[in-house]
Amino acid sequence: MTSLNPRQPYSQEELEKLYPRDLNLQLVQVFLRHGERTPVSSRFQNAGLAEYWPYCNVARRMIQMAASNKDLSHWKGFEWRKKTEAFGDRDEAVVAVGATGDIEGICQHGELTDRGRETTFALGQRLRHLYVDQLGFMPKIKSDTEDMYLRATPIPRALESLQQAFWGMYPASSRTQDFPPPVIVARSVSEETLFPNEGNCRRFRQLSRLFADRAALRWNDTKQMGYINSILSKWMPENSPKVAVDSHPRLSGVNDTINASDAHGPATRLPAEFYDKKARQYMEQIAVDEWFAGYNESTEFRRLGIGALLGDVVDRMVSTAIDGGWRSETSASGSSTDNGKAIKFAMSGCHDTTLAAILGSLGALDGRWPPFTSSIAIELFSKANRKSDGENVGVMLEEFSNPAIAQKKSGGLFSFLKGSSPSSNNSAAPPPPSQTARAPLSALPDSARQSLQKHYVRIRYNDLPVRIPGCAAKPQNHLPGDDTFCTLDAFKEIVDKFTPKNWREECVQNLGEGLYGKDNKEKVVSGF
């Protein structure tokens, strides 16, 4: 549950099995948890743990940008050194000193550390090795990022981890001299769906608290919690002498500090008993139940927690499969010459709660908390372009490989959803919003459904293929001989069940309706 120990690159034999010759890789969407960080708050100073961690030396040397004179159109580098202040014994301002006596390179709470930068950069290198060197899916040298979509949550450690991963995938030696700055998409925190947004979705916040309360009733008086207390209770504060789901600090907070300290150097180690193997297993088991059980049990929890994000994921794959490719005006540089280029690779910097929510909502969470720098790759494949696949599929694959053809079309398979055909003279305008967004399966024509059935979705979590129960259960829902490849049709049907029609409106519905809501009184296990 702490740092990820990545596996070795795929062998040629593994590669041939994971990427069959009769399937074409068309789109990859990667969601990566940020790298190692400091704890989100100070805990266990009574156990000798330093309050200030000296692991942010890279951040102190980063160049910030400042306006040059009064002309805001010109910028230059502004180098600066960072020190941290703290309260002294008499509330006077004093310089914060790190665990090793340093006064610079001090981390803030929850800040990405030097170690976190290293592991996310290494993740980018692994992505390059697979998708560039082994598969040839992405080019070795890049002149722009018009076929990429980069996004991060507003939390700095997620953005910085995304940057590190991108630099690992495309270092300076793999970019042309005229390579323009890549666009990284962001959202206001009030509209953020790249993590389960308790702060801005009232009903989801209420559900989260109800599931946490249930976990407290379920676990606080168990033998597992008793064992944890036999190891750690002596370090708890006097006003909360026992570890519990709802103690102060909460069990999940205790676990967070242990994991963060375990990921870093000896200067910030806790006493040995904090790393007791059995106690850590129990803490993880309980924390996973508290935070993530709702995704397996409640359609409403899935819909409000991660449904909007997975709805976007599916929309992109549907656009790629039957509408000539996925295009996003937010990912483009604004160049009128490239706004028709389809996106092939997306990468989003996010959090452990994002990854667990994606896996849990699909019935595929393994009961473990996602380690630092974990990643999920959602890959879309099509059947190889053969005459036997049918004329319609061949045409759509041609459109995907040649966006100019797709743009000349009057709307493709989804013209029935559009009020009028797009203008043919709009080369200077950004691409219009997708007309396929959130279209339910029942609204699609038979030709579209047939295409979705000839496209396959495969999820790899930390480089291991994920088996989705709703796909594996029926032969028609997966690739013959390999049930980790889900038909896009079946995958969309699963996700449609918990994709909100209007996330912001649904966030203020069912308030006060209890754990399962007025429309979901009974426990629902994954809905598959």
Secondary structure, 3 states (H helix, E strand, C coil): CCECCCCCCCCHHHHHHHCCCCEEEEEEEEEEECCCECCCCCCCHHHCCCCCCCCCHHHHCCCEEEEECCEEEEEEEECCCCECEEECCCCCEEECCCCCCCCECCCCCCCECHHHHHHHHHHHHHHHHHHHHHCCCCCCCECCCCCEEEEECCCHHHHHHHHHHHHHHCCHHHECCCCCCCCEECCCHHHCCCCCCHHHCHHHHHHHHHHHHHHHHHHCCCHHHHHHHHHHHHHCCCCCCCCCCCCCCCHHHHHHHHHHHHCCCHHHCCCHHHHCHHHHHHHHHHHHHHHHHHHHHCHHHHHHHHHHHHHHHHHHHHHHHHCCCCCCCCCCCCCCCCCCCCCCEEEEEECHHHHHHHHHHCCCCCCCCCCECCEEEEEEEEECCCHHHCHHHHHHHHHHHCHHHHHHCCCHHHHHHCCCCCCCCCCCCCCCCCCCCCCCHHHCCHHHHHHHHCEEEEEEECCEECCCHHHHCCHHHEECCEEEEEEHHHHHHHHHCCCCCCHHHHCCCCCCCCCCCCCCCCCCCCCC
